[in-house]
Amino acid sequence: MKISKDVLPVERDAAAKLISMVFGKQGYCDEIRLHSEELYILREITNESWLEVIHRTSPDKIKQFEENGIEEYHRLSHLVDHARVWTTQARTYSAKAVDVIRSFKIFDFFNDQFPGYRVSTAMPPYGDWGQTRINWRLVRPGKGVDLGPIHADYWFEAVMDGWRPDPETVRIKMWVPIYLELGLTGFAYLPGSHRMSLLFVRRRLPDGSMKPEFDEINLPAPLKTIFTPCGTVLLFNYSLVHRGANSDRATRTRVSMELTLEIPRGPLEERYGALSVIS
């Protein structure tokens, strides 16, 4: 059964297919999309969050940014201290915005099919804030500095002192493109990497936290870009090696949303079988 791109799947076999895609050979599921009304709302609350930060940090520039819009942010980004303004905290949706996002139908699906799940309150290496963490990101055209390094999400936990994997919890990453240019910006991944053991190193930062580092020369194959029109709900394995896709030919700022699902392993495997044996 193919998961509909236009109608949210609610049948258990659709959920089983999602699990088989994320934990099987592919490592991700790209067959669900937000409803068009939900994408519109997500764009609205992201734009509000973006403007709130600019108003707080550069109130004299707010009118220029508001008139140009978030997709044209790169044309005015020189007017703000980009690196210092757009911290992880600044790009975290407010509790009010989170409530709106959690009203989207995809979360009804998660409630029905993933008993006991929650949206993570932690974001390594920034710690656990004790509140639902849903973030958005800006990537200017051709600006490599706006992209995170090649990584698997679990690496940011694995480099912490005393880290041990949690056998009771399954994590799935969710990424949604809000604005992008198909074929130029988006999401790139290393096929099959969620089943590989790629070597990365631990580097201690000046603040004492640890960061994973991976030399791109050690990639066994080129990264591949997934076709993700705006509003695609990309769910992927926490061990999938990936990074953002960008291009010097891009003309608009890419904007995306991300969060982590934490699902109790026991009930999940009772419904869909042992994740370790999915082929």
N, C-alpha and C positions, 0 to 999 in steps of 0.2 A: 504494500500500500504506500503510495507517495503522500508525503505530508503536504497539504495544500499551502500554497504561498499566499492565498487570498482569504482563506477561512481558517481560523485557529483550530488545530486538531484537538479533539477531546477524547477520542477513542484510545483505549489502552494499547492497541496494536501500534498506533502512531507514536505513543510514548516509548514503546518497546523499540521501535525503529530509531527513534532519537538516541536512546541509550546505546543501541548497537552501532550507530554511526560514531558517536563520541568516544566510546570505549573499544570499538572494533578497529579494523584496518584503516579507516579514513581519518579518525581522530577529531572530527568536527561534524556539526549539522548546520547546514545553511538553507534549510527548506521551510523556515517559518519567517513571516514578516509581520510587523506591526500593521494594524489597520491604518488606512490613510488618515483618519481623524486623529488617531493616536500619534502618528508621526508629526502631524501639524501641532498638536499640543506639546510634544517633546521639543519641537523647534522653538515654540513660544517660551517655555520655561527655561530652556537653555539660553536663549537670547536675554531673558530677564536676569539670569544668574551672571552672565557675561557683563551686562551693563551695570549691574550692582557693584561688581568689582572695580570697573573703570570709574564709576561715580565715587567710590570710596577712596581710590588711590589717585585719580586724576580728574577731579570734578570739572576743571576748566576745559577738558577735552571731550566730555560726554556727548555734547551735541554732534560733533564731527563723527564719532563712532556710531552713534545712533542713526544718523543720516545715511551712512555707508553700509551698515549691516555687518553681521558677523562673518559672512562669506568673503567680505572685502577687508577683513581685519588686517591682513598682511600689508595693505597699502598705507595703513596708519600706525602700524606696530612700533615704528621708530619714535612715536610720540610718548610711549610709555617704556618703563624699564621691564621689558618682556620677561627676562629670566627671574626677576625678583617678584614681579606682580603675580605671575601665574603659578603659584605654589600648588601643591596637591590639596592643601586645605582650601585655597581660593576656588579650586575647580571641583569641590565637593558640593553636591546639591543640598539645599536646605531641607530640613525635616518636612516642611510644607510641600516642597517640590517632590520629595521622595514619596509622600502620600499620593500625589497625583500619578507618578510613574507606577506605583504599586497597584493602582486601579486599572491598569491595562490588562487586557484579557489574557495575555501570556502568563500572568501571575496566577490567574484562576486555574490555568492548566497546571502550573507547578503545584498549586495547593492540592489539586485533585490527584495528581500522579506521583508526586514526590513527598510522601508523608513526613512531616516533621522538618521540612527544609526551612532554611532561612537565608536571607541575604547577609553576607558577611559584614561584620562591624570593624574588621581589621583590614589594614592595607600595608603589608610588609614593604619596606622596612620602617614605615611610619607609625607602626603600633596599632593598638585597638582603641578606638575613640569611644567605644560604648554606644555608638549610634549606627544605624544602617549607613553603609558607605556605598554611594553611587556617585561616580565621577564622570566628568566630561573633559575632553581634551581638544586643544587647538593645534593644528599642524599647518604652518605656512608653506606655500608652494616652494619646493626645492630646498627647504630649510632642514637639513639633516639634524641640526641641533634640537629640533622640536620632536624628534622621534626618540623613543627609548631604544636601548640596545637590543640586539638579538638575544632572546631569552625564552625560557619556559617559566611560567608563573611560580611553580613550586621552588625554583632556584632561590627566590628572594626569602623563602622560609628556610631552605636547606642550609644557607650560609650563616644562620644565626647560631650563636654559641648555645650548645646543649640541645639543638633541635632534634626531635624524633618524629617520624611520620605518625599521623593519627590514624590508627587502623579502623576507627569507628566512624570516620567521616569521609565522604566523597565530595570533592570540589569540582565544579564546572564553571568555567569562565564564560561570561556573556558580554558580547561586544555588538554595538548597534551603530552603524554609520548614520549620522544626522544630515550632514552635507558632505558630498565627495564628488569626484569626477571619475566615472567608470573608466578603467584602463590606465588611469594616471595615479590615482590615490586610493588607498584602501587598506587591506589586510594581507600580509604575505606570511607564508609558513613553510617549514621544511617537511615535505611529505614523509610520513612514517616516523617522525622524530619522537612521538609520544611513546614509542617502543624502543627507542635507542638510549644508550648511556653516553651522552656526549659530555666531555670533560670541561668543566668550568672551574675557575679559581675564586677564592674568597679574598676580597680586598677590604681592608678596614678604612673607613672614611674618617675625616678629622673629628667628627662628632662622636666617634666610637662605634657607630653602626657598621654592619657588614654589607657589602654589595657583591653580587656575582659578576664575574667578567668572563667573556667568551671571545676568543679570537675568530673572526669570521673566516680566516684562512682554513680553519678546521671543519668548516661545513662540508659534509660528504656530497652534497648536491646543491644546486641553486635553489633559492626560495621561490615559491610559486604563489602568485596572487589569486585569491578567491574572488569570484564574481559576486559582489555584494551591493546591489542597488540600495539606495537610501531606505532605511526602515527594516533592512534585513536583521533578524535576530540570529546572530552567529553564536552558537554554543560550541565551545571547544574544550578538549581535554586539558587538564591543568598541567600536563607534562608536554604539551605540544610546543615545539620551538617556533617562535614567530617574531615578527616586528611589524610596525606600520609600513605601508607602501607609500612612496612619494616619488615625485618626478619633477625635473626642472621644466618640463613642459606644462605643468599644472598652472592654472590661472586663478584658482580660488582656494581659500582656506578650508582645509578639511576639519570637520567637527564630528566627534564621536562620543558615545556613552559606554561605560563599562562597569561591571559589577561581578561579584563572585557568589555563586550559589554554594551553600554548604548543606549536604544531604546526609542523613543518617544511613550508613551502609547497610545495616541489617534489613530494615524494611524495603530498601531499594532492591537488594538482591533477592529477597523473598518474592518480589513481584516479577523481576526481569532476569533472574539467574545470576550466577557468580560473574562479576565483572572481569575476573582474571582469565576466564576461559572464552570470552567473546572473541570470535575470529573475524 
